[in-house]
Amino acid sequence: IRTHRNIYLWGPAGGGKTHLANAAIAQRHLDGAKVMVFKPRELVNMFRKSDPTEEAKSMDQIVSLDFLLIDELGISKFTDFAIGIICEIIEKRSYKGKRGIIITSNLYISELEKKCQDDRLSSRLSENFYFLEINPGRDFRVPQ
């Protein structure tokens, strides 16, 4: 994260992906960076407005962030609209040289593509992200 790389953390539920991502984002926030954390549905709902001016403001806000965390990508159903919004965010941040996106998911990129039934998102992720599997071998939420 110190190099402002985009990171895709994936692995089974309860492995600590969100905890790790939030810790990294919190540190950047403490350093004065502009950061936001979203579940995919929250992010997409920002753009479900009828006013194009408000949509443009929301996109500009997200693109200008120093760090963005999209937590649990792939946990809910993908619509064409949702895929389009997430792809647009990745593209616009990339064009402006804004690195610093962390995405967590239970799905590896090939599984994500299969779930989306669309290759646009997986293509952009492949080009712009470093993939890191988080697999501690157990679910930390389940008592041992």
Residue, then its C-alpha position, 0 to 999 in steps of 0.5 A: i500500500r505504501t507504493h499506492r498499488n491496487i490490491y485484490l485480497w481474496g480467500p475463504a470467509g473468515g480469513g481476515k481479508t477485511h480486517l487486514a484491508n481496514a487496518a491498512i486503510a486506517q493507517r493511511h487515514l491517520d496519515g491524512a489521506k482521503v479514504m472511503v470504505f464501501k460495500p459494493r451495493e453502497l458504492v453502486n447505490m451512490f449512482r442510482k440517482s436520476d440527476p446526472t450532476e449528482e452522479a458526476k459529483s459522486m464519481d469525482q469524489i471517488v476518483s479523487l480519493d487517496f484510498l478506496l476499499i471495496d469490501e466483499l466484492g462478489i457477495s451479492k448478485f452482479t447487474d450490468f449497471a453494477i459492473g459498469i460502475i465498478c469498471e468506470i471507477i477503476e478506469k477513471r482512477s487508473y487514467k488519473g494515476k490514482r492507485g490505492i484501491i483495495i478490494t476484498s472478495n471470497l472469489y478469485i478472479s476467474e470465479l468472479e468472472k464466472k459469477c458476473q457472466d461478463d469479462r469486463l470487470s475481471s479484465r480491468l482487475s487483471e490489468n490494474f491489481y496485484f492479487l494476494e490470497i489470504n488463506p489462514g486455513r481456518d475461519f477466525r470467526v468460528p471458535q476453536 
